[in-house]
Each structure stands twice: as C-alpha cells, then as structure tokens.
C-alpha cells in the first residue's frame, strides 16, 4: 500500500512545484513595448520609395512587429500631421538595439531627407 501513496504524493508535489515555477516565470516576464511614430513627410515619393523598404526590413529583421500603419485620425490635441506607425517590441532593449543597428541608421539617414520623426515608446500594461 505504501508504493501507490508514494507515487501519488510524488505526482502532487511535482505538479505543485511545476505550477510554482510557471508562476514565477510569468511574474518575471517583461511587458512588451510599443513604439508610436508620427512622421511629418515633406516628400512622399522619396519617403515611400527610398526610406520605407529598408526601414521595414530592418524592423522585421530585428524582431519588431507592425501593429498599425497609415494615416491617423486626430481625435484631440495638437499632433503633427503625417502617417502613424505603431510597432511592438519584446522589450525596450530590443527596440534600442534595432534603433541603433547599422541597418536602421542607414535607412534613417535616407529618411531624414524626406521626413521629420516624432517617436515615443511605452510599455504594455500587464
């Protein structure tokens, strides 16, 4: 009779330890970071043809995810007029790594000829 009780108790202890470990891992996970850009475009053709393709490639190559992009609708306040881009990143470190990458810096150098960038980042709510 002792063997079945030992097995059952071992299983219960294993389940409890596994659940506690999962809870700890979830608690340590950092929330995603959202980057919002409102780009004031002065030359739409140059922006679209020369800047957008390498910028989009750099985002995807560095793990960024496009959440929304296109013309925004101003609801209130005084915001710049231009296309809005919302990107999701795994962390602020991932966003900064992309932002400082040679690929994005090269794209940005091109883009600065055609647009002014207004960018903020915010952590997601857990």
DRENVO-286305 format. One record per residue: x negated, y, z of N, C-alpha, C, O in turn; residue in three letters. Coordinates in steps of 0.05 Angstrom, whole numbers, plus 5000, padded with zeros to 4 digits. Layout:
BEGIN
[[X; Y; Z]; [X; Y; Z]; [X; Y; Z]; [X; Y; Z]; "ala"]
...
***
This chain:
BEGIN
[[4984; 4976; 5000]; [5000; 5000; 5000]; [4983; 5025; 5000]; [4992; 5046; 4991]; "unk"]
[[4959; 5024; 5010]; [4942; 5047; 5012]; [4934; 5057; 4984]; [4933; 5082; 4980]; "unk"]
[[4929; 5040; 4965]; [4919; 5048; 4939]; [4939; 5066; 4924]; [4931; 5086; 4914]; "unk"]
[[4965; 5059; 4923]; [4984; 5077; 4909]; [4986; 5104; 4922]; [4988; 5125; 4908]; "unk"]
[[4985; 5105; 4949]; [4986; 5131; 4962]; [4961; 5147; 4957]; [4962; 5172; 4953]; "unk"]
[[4938; 5135; 4955]; [4913; 5148; 4949]; [4914; 5160; 4921]; [4906; 5183; 4917]; "unk"]
[[4924; 5144; 4902]; [4926; 5154; 4874]; [4945; 5177; 4873]; [4939; 5197; 4860]; "unk"]
[[4968; 5175; 4886]; [4989; 5196; 4885]; [4978; 5222; 4898]; [4982; 5243; 4887]; "unk"]
[[4965; 5219; 4921]; [4953; 5242; 4934]; [4932; 5255; 4917]; [4930; 5280; 4916]; "unk"]
[[4915; 5239; 4904]; [4894; 5249; 4887]; [4906; 5265; 4863]; [4896; 5286; 4856]; "unk"]
[[4928; 5254; 4852]; [4941; 5268; 4830]; [4952; 5295; 4839]; [4950; 5315; 4825]; "unk"]
[[4965; 5295; 4862]; [4976; 5321; 4872]; [4954; 5341; 4878]; [4958; 5365; 4872]; "unk"]
[[4933; 5332; 4890]; [4910; 5351; 4895]; [4899; 5361; 4869]; [4893; 5385; 4866]; "unk"]
[[4896; 5344; 4849]; [4886; 5352; 4823]; [4904; 5373; 4809]; [4894; 5392; 4798]; "unk"]
[[4930; 5368; 4811]; [4949; 5387; 4799]; [4947; 5414; 4814]; [4947; 5435; 4801]; "unk"]
[[4946; 5414; 4840]; [4944; 5439; 4855]; [4918; 5454; 4849]; [4919; 5478; 4845]; "unk"]
[[4896; 5440; 4847]; [4871; 5453; 4841]; [4871; 5465; 4812]; [4862; 5487; 4808]; "unk"]
[[4883; 5449; 4794]; [4885; 5459; 4766]; [4902; 5484; 4764]; [4895; 5503; 4750]; "unk"]
[[4924; 5484; 4778]; [4942; 5507; 4778]; [4929; 5532; 4791]; [4931; 5554; 4780]; "unk"]
[[4914; 5528; 4812]; [4900; 5550; 4825]; [4878; 5561; 4807]; [4874; 5585; 4805]; "unk"]
[[4864; 5543; 4793]; [4843; 5552; 4774]; [4855; 5568; 4751]; [4843; 5589; 4743]; "unk"]
[[4877; 5559; 4740]; [4890; 5574; 4719]; [4900; 5601; 4728]; [4897; 5621; 4713]; "unk"]
[[4911; 5603; 4752]; [4920; 5628; 4762]; [4896; 5647; 4765]; [4899; 5671; 4759]; "unk"]
[[4874; 5638; 4775]; [4850; 5654; 4778]; [4840; 5664; 4751]; [4833; 5688; 4749]; "unk"]
[[4839; 5647; 4731]; [4830; 5655; 4705]; [4849; 5676; 4693]; [4839; 5695; 4680]; "unk"]
[[4875; 5673; 4695]; [4894; 5692; 4685]; [4891; 5719; 4699]; [4893; 5740; 4686]; "unk"]
[[4885; 5719; 4725]; [4882; 5743; 4740]; [4857; 5758; 4732]; [4856; 5783; 4733]; "unk"]
[[4837; 5744; 4723]; [4811; 5757; 4715]; [4812; 5767; 4686]; [4795; 5783; 4678]; "unk"]
[[4831; 5759; 4670]; [4832; 5767; 4642]; [4837; 5797; 4640]; [4854; 5808; 4654]; "unk"]
[[4822; 5810; 4622]; [4825; 5839; 4618]; [4848; 5843; 4599]; [4852; 5828; 4580]; "unk"]
[[4862; 5865; 4603]; [4884; 5871; 4584]; [4872; 5880; 4558]; [4850; 5891; 4556]; "unk"]
[[4887; 5876; 4536]; [4879; 5886; 4510]; [4877; 5916; 4511]; [4888; 5930; 4528]; "unk"]
[[4863; 5927; 4491]; [4860; 5956; 4488]; [4872; 5964; 4461]; [4867; 5951; 4441]; "unk"]
[[4888; 5985; 4461]; [4900; 5995; 4437]; [4886; 6022; 4430]; [4883; 6039; 4446]; "unk"]
[[4878; 6024; 4404]; [4866; 6048; 4394]; [4887; 6061; 4375]; [4897; 6049; 4357]; "unk"]
[[4892; 6087; 4380]; [4911; 6102; 4364]; [4896; 6124; 4350]; [4882; 6140; 4363]; "unk"]
[[4898; 6125; 4323]; [4884; 6146; 4308]; [4905; 6161; 4291]; [4922; 6149; 4279]; "unk"]
[[4903; 6188; 4292]; [4919; 6204; 4273]; [4898; 6219; 4257]; [4884; 6237; 4266]; "unk"]
[[4896; 6211; 4231]; [4876; 6221; 4214]; [4886; 6244; 4196]; [4905; 6240; 4181]; "unk"]
[[4874; 6267; 4199]; [4882; 6291; 4183]; [4867; 6289; 4157]; [4844; 6296; 4155]; "unk"]
[[4880; 6280; 4136]; [4868; 6274; 4110]; [4868; 6299; 4092]; [4889; 6312; 4089]; "unk"]
[[4845; 6307; 4082]; [4843; 6330; 4064]; [4841; 6322; 4035]; [4847; 6338; 4017]; "unk"]
[[4833; 6297; 4029]; [4831; 6287; 4002]; [4842; 6258; 4002]; [4826; 6239; 4008]; "unk"]
[[4867; 6254; 3996]; [4880; 6228; 3998]; [4867; 6207; 3980]; [4863; 6185; 3988]; "unk"]
[[4860; 6215; 3955]; [4849; 6196; 3937]; [4821; 6186; 3946]; [4817; 6161; 3946]; "unk"]
[[4804; 6204; 3954]; [4778; 6196; 3964]; [4780; 6179; 3989]; [4766; 6159; 3993]; "unk"]
[[4798; 6187; 4007]; [4803; 6173; 4032]; [4812; 6144; 4027]; [4801; 6125; 4038]; "unk"]
[[4831; 6141; 4009]; [4843; 6115; 4003]; [4823; 6097; 3988]; [4822; 6073; 3994]; "unk"]
[[4809; 6108; 3969]; [4792; 6091; 3952]; [4764; 6086; 3964]; [4754; 6063; 3962]; "unk"]
[[4753; 6106; 3978]; [4725; 6102; 3987]; [4723; 6095; 4017]; [4705; 6080; 4024]; "unk"]
[[4741; 6105; 4033]; [4739; 6101; 4062]; [4754; 6076; 4072]; [4744; 6060; 4086]; "unk"]
[[4779; 6074; 4064]; [4797; 6054; 4075]; [4787; 6025; 4071]; [4786; 6010; 4091]; "unk"]
[[4778; 6017; 4047]; [4769; 5988; 4044]; [4746; 5981; 4063]; [4748; 5960; 4076]; "unk"]
[[4724; 5996; 4064]; [4703; 5987; 4083]; [4710; 5990; 4112]; [4701; 5975; 4129]; "unk"]
[[4727; 6010; 4118]; [4736; 6013; 4146]; [4753; 5989; 4155]; [4749; 5978; 4176]; "unk"]
[[4772; 5981; 4138]; [4789; 5958; 4144]; [4773; 5933; 4147]; [4778; 5916; 4165]; "unk"]
[[4754; 5929; 4129]; [4737; 5905; 4130]; [4721; 5904; 4157]; [4719; 5883; 4169]; "unk"]
[[4711; 5927; 4165]; [4695; 5928; 4190]; [4713; 5921; 4214]; [4704; 5908; 4232]; "unk"]
[[4738; 5931; 4213]; [4756; 5925; 4236]; [4761; 5895; 4237]; [4758; 5883; 4259]; "unk"]
[[4768; 5883; 4215]; [4773; 5854; 4214]; [4749; 5838; 4221]; [4751; 5818; 4236]; "unk"]
[[4725; 5845; 4211]; [4701; 5831; 4217]; [4693; 5832; 4246]; [4678; 5815; 4256]; "unk"]
[[4702; 5853; 4261]; [4695; 5856; 4289]; [4718; 5848; 4308]; [4716; 5854; 4332]; "unk"]
[[4738; 5835; 4297]; [4759; 5824; 4315]; [4783; 5843; 4321]; [4800; 5836; 4337]; "unk"]
[[4784; 5866; 4308]; [4806; 5884; 4312]; [4831; 5874; 4296]; [4828; 5860; 4276]; "unk"]
[[4854; 5881; 4306]; [4879; 5872; 4294]; [4896; 5898; 4288]; [4900; 5914; 4306]; "unk"]
[[4904; 5900; 4263]; [4922; 5923; 4256]; [4950; 5917; 4268]; [4962; 5896; 4262]; "unk"]
[[4960; 5935; 4284]; [4986; 5933; 4296]; [5006; 5950; 4279]; [5028; 5941; 4274]; "unk"]
[[4997; 5974; 4271]; [5014; 5991; 4254]; [4996; 6010; 4239]; [4974; 6017; 4248]; "unk"]
[[5005; 6018; 4215]; [4991; 6038; 4199]; [5010; 6051; 4180]; [5027; 6037; 4168]; "unk"]
[[5007; 6076; 4176]; [5024; 6091; 4157]; [5031; 6118; 4167]; [5021; 6127; 4187]; "unk"]
[[5050; 6131; 4153]; [5058; 6158; 4162]; [5073; 6155; 4188]; [5090; 6138; 4192]; "unk"]
[[5067; 6173; 4207]; [5081; 6173; 4232]; [5104; 6192; 4232]; [5105; 6211; 4216]; "unk"]
[[5123; 6189; 4250]; [5145; 6208; 4253]; [5141; 6222; 4280]; [5143; 6209; 4301]; "unk"]
[[5136; 6247; 4279]; [5132; 6262; 4304]; [5158; 6265; 4318]; [5178; 6274; 4307]; "unk"]
[[5159; 6258; 4343]; [5183; 6259; 4360]; [5183; 6285; 4376]; [5204; 6298; 4378]; "unk"]
[[5160; 6292; 4388]; [5158; 6316; 4403]; [5129; 6324; 4405]; [5111; 6308; 4400]; "unk"]
[[5124; 6349; 4413]; [5096; 6358; 4417]; [5083; 6368; 4392]; [5096; 6370; 4371]; "unk"]
[[5058; 6375; 4395]; [5042; 6386; 4373]; [5019; 6366; 4366]; [4998; 6367; 4378]; "unk"]
[[5025; 6349; 4347]; [5005; 6329; 4339]; [4995; 6336; 4311]; [5009; 6349; 4296]; "unk"]
[[4971; 6327; 4305]; [4961; 6331; 4278]; [4979; 6317; 4258]; [4993; 6297; 4264]; "unk"]
[[4979; 6326; 4233]; [4995; 6314; 4212]; [4978; 6296; 4196]; [4958; 6305; 4184]; "unk"]
[[4984; 6271; 4194]; [4969; 6252; 4178]; [4976; 6223; 4184]; [4993; 6218; 4202]; "unk"]
[[4964; 6205; 4170]; [4970; 6176; 4175]; [4962; 6168; 4203]; [4943; 6177; 4215]; "unk"]
[[4978; 6149; 4214]; [4974; 6139; 4241]; [4964; 6110; 4238]; [4976; 6094; 4222]; "unk"]
[[4944; 6102; 4254]; [4934; 6075; 4254]; [4933; 6066; 4283]; [4923; 6080; 4300]; "unk"]
[[4944; 6042; 4288]; [4943; 6030; 4315]; [4929; 6003; 4313]; [4938; 5986; 4298]; "unk"]
[[4907; 6000; 4327]; [4892; 5976; 4327]; [4892; 5963; 4355]; [4893; 5978; 4375]; "unk"]
[[4891; 5937; 4356]; [4889; 5923; 4382]; [4861; 5910; 4383]; [4852; 5897; 4364]; "unk"]
[[4848; 5913; 4406]; [4822; 5901; 4411]; [4823; 5885; 4436]; [4839; 5889; 4454]; "unk"]
[[4806; 5865; 4438]; [4804; 5847; 4461]; [4797; 5862; 4486]; [4807; 5855; 4508]; "unk"]
[[4780; 5883; 4484]; [4771; 5898; 4507]; [4760; 5924; 4497]; [4755; 5929; 4473]; "unk"]
[[4755; 5942; 4516]; [4742; 5968; 4509]; [4714; 5963; 4498]; [4704; 5977; 4481]; "unk"]
[[4701; 5943; 4509]; [4674; 5936; 4499]; [4675; 5927; 4469]; [4657; 5934; 4454]; "unk"]
[[4695; 5912; 4462]; [4698; 5903; 4434]; [4703; 5927; 4416]; [4692; 5929; 4394]; "unk"]
[[4720; 5946; 4425]; [4725; 5970; 4409]; [4700; 5986; 4406]; [4693; 5994; 4384]; "unk"]
[[4685; 5990; 4427]; [4660; 6005; 4426]; [4639; 5991; 4408]; [4624; 6005; 4394]; "unk"]
[[4638; 5965; 4410]; [4619; 5950; 4393]; [4626; 5955; 4363]; [4608; 5959; 4347]; "unk"]
[[4651; 5954; 4356]; [4659; 5960; 4329]; [4653; 5988; 4321]; [4641; 5994; 4300]; "unk"]
[[4660; 6007; 4339]; [4656; 6036; 4333]; [4627; 6042; 4328]; [4621; 6059; 4312]; "unk"]
[[4609; 6029; 4343]; [4581; 6034; 4340]; [4567; 6016; 4319]; [4543; 6019; 4315]; "unk"]
[[4582; 5999; 4307]; [4570; 5980; 4288]; [4560; 5995; 4263]; [4572; 6015; 4255]; "unk"]
[[4539; 5985; 4250]; [4529; 5997; 4225]; [4550; 5998; 4203]; [4551; 6017; 4187]; "unk"]
[[4567; 5977; 4202]; [4587; 5976; 4181]; [4607; 5999; 4184]; [4614; 6012; 4165]; "unk"]
[[4617; 6003; 4209]; [4637; 6024; 4212]; [4624; 6051; 4210]; [4635; 6070; 4199]; "unk"]
[[4600; 6054; 4220]; [4586; 6080; 4219]; [4582; 6088; 4190]; [4584; 6112; 4183]; "unk"]
[[4576; 6069; 4172]; [4573; 6075; 4144]; [4600; 6084; 4132]; [4601; 6103; 4116]; "unk"]
[[4622; 6070; 4139]; [4648; 6077; 4129]; [4656; 6104; 4140]; [4668; 6120; 4125]; "unk"]
[[4650; 6110; 4165]; [4658; 6135; 4177]; [4643; 6158; 4164]; [4655; 6180; 4160]; "unk"]
[[4619; 6154; 4157]; [4603; 6175; 4143]; [4618; 6183; 4117]; [4619; 6206; 4110]; "unk"]
[[4628; 6163; 4102]; [4643; 6168; 4078]; [4670; 6182; 4085]; [4677; 6202; 4073]; "unk"]
[[4684; 6171; 4105]; [4710; 6181; 4112]; [4710; 6210; 4122]; [4729; 6225; 4118]; "unk"]
[[4688; 6218; 4135]; [4687; 6246; 4145]; [4687; 6267; 4123]; [4691; 6290; 4128]; "unk"]
[[4681; 6258; 4098]; [4683; 6277; 4076]; [4713; 6282; 4069]; [4719; 6302; 4056]; "unk"]
[[4730; 6264; 4077]; [4758; 6265; 4068]; [4779; 6268; 4090]; [4802; 6273; 4085]; "unk"]
[[4770; 6266; 4115]; [4789; 6268; 4137]; [4776; 6276; 4163]; [4752; 6273; 4167]; "unk"]
[[4793; 6286; 4181]; [4785; 6292; 4209]; [4799; 6271; 4226]; [4823; 6265; 4222]; "unk"]
[[4785; 6259; 4245]; [4796; 6237; 4261]; [4803; 6245; 4289]; [4787; 6258; 4302]; "unk"]
[[4827; 6238; 4298]; [4836; 6243; 4325]; [4842; 6215; 4336]; [4862; 6203; 4329]; "unk"]
[[4826; 6206; 4355]; [4828; 6178; 4364]; [4829; 6177; 4395]; [4814; 6191; 4409]; "unk"]
[[4847; 6160; 4405]; [4847; 6154; 4433]; [4850; 6124; 4437]; [4857; 6110; 4418]; "unk"]
[[4843; 6114; 4460]; [4845; 6086; 4467]; [4859; 6084; 4494]; [4855; 6100; 4512]; "unk"]
[[4875; 6063; 4497]; [4889; 6058; 4522]; [4891; 6028; 4527]; [4896; 6013; 4509]; "unk"]
[[4888; 6021; 4553]; [4891; 5993; 4560]; [4920; 5985; 4561]; [4938; 6000; 4568]; "unk"]
[[4926; 5960; 4552]; [4953; 5950; 4553]; [4962; 5946; 4582]; [4945; 5943; 4600]; "unk"]
[[4987; 5946; 4586]; [4998; 5941; 4613]; [5000; 5911; 4617]; [5009; 5897; 4599]; "unk"]
[[4990; 5902; 4640]; [4991; 5873; 4646]; [5019; 5864; 4652]; [5023; 5840; 4657]; "unk"]
***
